[in-house]
Amino acid sequence: MMNHHTESLMISQVSPKHSRMRRLLRMLAMFGPGVIVMLANTDAGCIITAAQSGAEWGYSMVLPQLVLIPIVYLVQEITVRLGTITGQGHGELIRKHFGRGWAWISVSTLFLSAIGALVTEFAGIAGVGELFGISPDYSVSVATILLIVLGLTGSYKRVERIGIAMGLFELLLVPAAIMAHPSGHALLRGLATIPLGHSSYIFLLAANVGAVIMPWMIFYQQSAVVDRRMTKEHLKLARVDTLVGSIVTQVVMLAVVIMIAATVGRVNPSQPLSTVTQISHGLMPFLGPVGAKLIFGMGMLGASFVAALVVSLAGAWGIGEVTGIRHSVNAKWHEAKGFYTIYTCVHIGGAILVFSGINLINLAVDTEVMNSLLLPIVLGFLLLLEAKALPKEWRMQGIYKHVVRTISVIIMVFGLYMGIQLIV
């Protein structure tokens, strides 16, 4: 029979292991907002931008994707601090510190941008469906219903987990890049080549910089942190979550650039790559039907689905924060009817635009223009809120503050440049 001393000894040996496991599980449980918003960042429009970059400029577009990893992290980290320290969403803080008028201007443009972005994601889903002979009417309708039902489940964690599960299909683009057999020598040469003297390179560089920070990302992650009830005690984990997401999103972008540079960009750099079908057909001679249709198609599907979820929630959260209505995904339908009505209408509106026969490529370009022109407003408010809404001990200090502000100004300039170039 086991005596008390032996039993106590065994417990003391096992408990530290169990304690470490519990700490690890608690840490993993707090992951989510950063990963899902970054997976959404690599949406259909971004993948098409990366494909065009790889086709036209090959491996010389690899280095910018690496440089963008710390940039996207530094900007999104501000939203994490604002959310965890203040416990309020982005639109709510703008209303509180700058007035309802500015809040309405910011959120109204966000809402229009969200609908435009949602159409781009639905176009991506429709394009994947067409690869497999599925009518866009059917694929977009099913996606719309699934997204609406998912949002109405009354559990943010459930929404987040399903969104991340779908978004992880983007990682299929990494083996697709390997299947393209990129040249190591050409890749190294491309890393040392930055042709800033060419206007087309500058434009695509601006497109990639503008695509790495979307206005809806800031609204989404700050609101998600609040809905997850994350506080300053969770700030360190939230930062790690955001860093992991920043790396993942740029790995996917890198994979697309390398895949296209090694295939279409090597033999036919002038081939148009503005739709899912065009990219898939361009890859088929190199990756075969499985790689070009199944692997690339599933990667694009995952990107479009998670982005559609994040974009629509960002728009609904933003309007809910400005109007003061209850705006939590943890609420049941009868507890937040206004919020869920907005969320549902965004999806239905996006689907109607797709079914209307409107030129989706032109609308996608118009959405890029709007996102680019919104960047100075959104990033400007983000920096102002960081300096005004946070207690002094939680604000940026010293050289770090100047680095982040300089990076933000560069992003604003690139965004404006891309927006103006698209207009003219």
N, C-alpha and C positions, 0 to 999 in steps of 0.2 A: 504494500500500500504506500502511495506517495505521501511523504511527510510535508509539513507546511513550508519548511525551508527549501526543499527541492522545488516545490510548486512556485514559490516566490522567485527562485533563481530562473526558472524557465520563462516566467512572465517577463522578468526584467530583460531576458535575452530577446524575446520576441517583440516586445512593445516598441523598441526603437525602430524596427523594420516596419511595423504597422503604422507607427507615427509618421515615418518618412513617406510611406505610401499614401496616407491620408493627406499629407501636405501636398504631395504631387497631384493627387486627384483634385484637391481644392484649387490648386494653381491652374490645372487644365480646365476646370469648370469655369474659370473667369475668362478664358480665351474665347474669342468670337467676334466682337465688333470690329476689331482691326483686321482680322483675316477676311471676314465676309466683305467688308467695304473695299479691300484691296483686290479680292477676286472679282468683284463687280467693276472695279476700275479697268480691268482688262476685258472690256466689253466688246461687242461686235465691231463698233467703230474703231476702237483702239487696235484690234487685231487687223482690221483692214488697213489702218494707217501703218502698222508695223510691216505688213505685207508689201505695201507700196514702197516703203523705205528700203526694204531688202531687195526689191526688184530693181529700183533705180540706182541705189547707191551701195548695194551689197554689204560687205562686212564693215565698211566705214561707218555704218549705223549701229555697230555693236557697242562701241565705247559710250556713246550718249545714253544707252539703256542702263549701263552700269553706273554712270554718274547720277542717274535719276533715282537710284535706290535711297541714298541719304536725303535727297531733296524731298521726296514724297514723305519720308518718315518725319523729317523736321517740321513740315507744315502740319501733318495730321497729329503730331504729338501735342500741338497747341490745343486742338479740339479735345484731346483726351484730358488735358489739364483743366480746361474750362468745364467739361462735363463732370469730372470727378470732384472738383473742388467746389463748384457752385451748385451742382445738382440741377442745373437748368439747361434747356436746349438752346441752340444757336439763335433761332428766331425770338425766343423768349428773352434772351439777354439783350438782343438788339432793341426790342421794344422797351425793356426796362431802362436801358442806359442812353438810348438815342431817340426814343419816341415811337409812337405807333406808325407815323407816316413813313419813316425810314424802314421800319420793320415790314410794312406792307410792300414797299418798293422792292426790297430784297427778296421777300418770299413770293411775290407775284411773278417776278422774273424767274425765280427758281421753279415755280410750278409750270410755267410755259416750257422751260428747258427740260423739265422732267417728262412732260408729255412728248416732246420732240425726241428725247433720248429713248423713251419707251418704244416709240415707233421704230427707231433704229434697232432695238433689241428684238422686236417682233419681226422685223425684216430679216434679221439674222436667223431666227427660229424658222421663218417661212423658207429661207434659202436652204437650210439644212433639210427640211421636209422635202423640198423639191429634189434634192440629191437622191432621195429614196422613193421618188414618185408619189409623194404625199401632197395633196392640194394645200396651198396656203390657207384657204378657207378653213380647212380641218385643223391644220397644225396650230394656227394662231388662235382659233376658237378654243381648242383644248388647253393651250398654254394660258390663255386668259382665265378660263374657269379654274384651272389648278392654282394659279397665282391668287385669285380672289379668295378661294376656299382656304388656302394656306394662311393668308393674312387674317382670316376671321376665326382662327382656331383659339384665340384668347391666350396664347402663350408665346412670349417673345423668344424664349429659348428654343421652342419647337421650330419656329420660323427660321431662326438663325441656323440651327443644326441642319435642317433640310436644305436651306440655301447654300451652306458650305458644302454639303454632300454633292449638290449639283455643280457647284463651282469648281470642285476638285477635278471634274472631268477636263478642265483646262490643262491639267498636267499631262494629258495625253499628247499635247503638242510637243512636249519635250522628247519622247521617243520618236515622234514624227520627224523632228529635226535631226535626230541621230540617223534615222533611216535615209535621210537625204544625202548622207556621206559628205559633210562639209570638209573642205580642205583646211587642214591645220595651218599650213604655211600661208594660205590666202587670208585666213582669219587673223593671224598675227600681223600680217601686213596691213589689214584693214584697221586694226586697233591703233596703228600709228598714223593713219590717214584721216585727216579732218579737213575736207575741202570747203573751208568757209568762204572761199572766193566765188562759189557758185550759188546763184540765187535760188535754184531749185532745191539745193541741199539745205540752205537756210530755212526755206519754207517747210520742208519736211521735218527739220530739226525743231522748228517752232511748233509744228503739229504734234510732235511727240512730247514736247515739254507741256504744251497746252492740254494734252490728253492725260498727263500724269496726275493733274489736280483738277478734278471736276467740282463745280460748285455744290452739287448734291452730295459729294463725299463728306464735306465739312458738316453739312446739316445732318446727314445720316449718322455719322460716327458719334457726334456729340449727343444726339438724341438716344442712340442705342446704349451708350454708356449710362445715361440717366435711366432708361427703361430697365437696364440690367441691375439697377440700384448699386452701382459701383461708386465707391467713395475714395477719399484720399488714401485710405489704407490699401486700396487696390491699384494705386497709380503705377507702381513699379511693374506689376503684371500687365497692366493695360499698355504700358510702353513696349514691353516685350512682345505682346500680341500684335501691336502695330508694326514693330520691326520685322517680325516674321512675315506678316502680310506684305510689307514693302518689298521684301526679298522675293517672295513667291510671285507677286504680280510682274516684277521685272524679269524674272526667270522665264515666265511665259512669253513676254514681249521679246526677249532675247531669242527664244526658241523659234518664234515666227520669223524674225529677221534672218536668222541663220538658215532656217529651212528654205525660205524663198531665195535668199542670196545664193544658196548652193544649187538651186534648181532653175526656176524661172529667170532669176536675175543673171544667171550664168549664160543662158542660151537665148533668152528673149526678154531683155529688160524693158522693152516698150509695150509688152502685153498688158492690156487693161486688167486691173485687179480691184474693182470697186464693189464686187458682190461676192457672196459665198460661192456661188456657182462658178464664177470666173476663176477664183483662187483654186477651187477643187479641180477644175478641168486643167488648169495650168500645172498642178502637181501630179496629175495622174500618170504622165509618161515616166515620172521619176519614182514615185512612191507606190504605183500600182493602184488598182481600185480599192483595196482594203485600206491602205494608208491615206489615200486622197479623200475617200468618201467616209469610211467608218471612223478612223482615228481623228482626222481633221474635223469631220462633221460633228462628232461627239464633243470635241473640245470647244467648238464654236457654240454648240447647243448649251453646254454648261455655262459658258461665259454670258450668253444672251439671257438665260433664265435667271441667274443670280443677279445680273445687272438690272433686269426688269423688276425684280423684287425690291432691290435696294433703292432704285430710283423712285419707284412709286411710294415707298414708305417715307423717303426723304421729303417728297412733296407734301404728303399728308401730314407728317409731323410738323413741317414748317408752317403750314396754314393753321394747324391746331395750336401751335405755340403763340402765334400772333393773335388769333381770335380768342384764346383763353379757354377753348373747349377742351374736354378731357381727350388726351391724345396718346394713350398707352396701348401697345399691342397686347399687354397682359389683361386688358379689360375685356369683358364680354360685350356682345353686340349692343344689348340694351343699356349698357353703361357708357358707351362712347359711340352713339349712332352717327353723330356728325363726322367724327374722325374716320370711321369705317365707310361711310358714304363717299367721302372724298377719295379714299383709297380705291374703292370700287370704281368710281367714275373715271379716275385716271386710267385704269386698265381698259375700261369700255371705250373711252375716248381714243386711246391709242389704237385699239383694234379697229374701230370705225375708220380711222384715218388710213390704216393699212388696206381695209376693204374698199375704200372710196376710189381707189385707182390713182391716187396722187403719186407723183414721181418720188419714190422713196430715196433715191440717190440724192436728188436735190434737197429733200427734206433733211437728210442726214447731214449734208453740207451746211444747211441753214442752222441746224442744231449746233454744229461745231462752231459756227460764227457766234451764236448766242452764248455758248459756254465760254468762248474766248473773250468776248466783250464783257462778260459778267465777272471774270476773274479779278480785275482790279477792285470791283465793288466788294466781292466776297472776301478776298484776301485782305483788303483794306479794313473791313469790319472785324475780321479775325484778329488782326494785329492790334486794332484799337481796343477790342474787348479784352485781349490778353493784358494790355497795359492799364485798363480801367476796371474791369470786373473782378480780377483776381486780387487777393490780398498780396501785399508787397513781397512777402516771403515766397510766394509761388510764381512770381513773374520771372521772365528771363533776365539774366544779369550779364554784365561785362561783354566779353568778346562773343559769347554765344548769342546774345541778343542781336549784335550787329551782323553776325553771319546769317542768322535766320531772316532778318529784315532785308538784307541784301539779296538773298536767294528769292524771297517773296517778290521783291521789285523786279528781278530778272524774269520770274514767271509771269508777272503782270505784263511786262514789255513784250515778251514772246507771245502771250495770249492776244494782246492788242494787234501785234504785227500780223499774226495768222488771221485774225478776224477781218482786218482791213484788206489783206491780200485776197481773202475769199470773196469779199464784197466787190472789189474792183476787178 
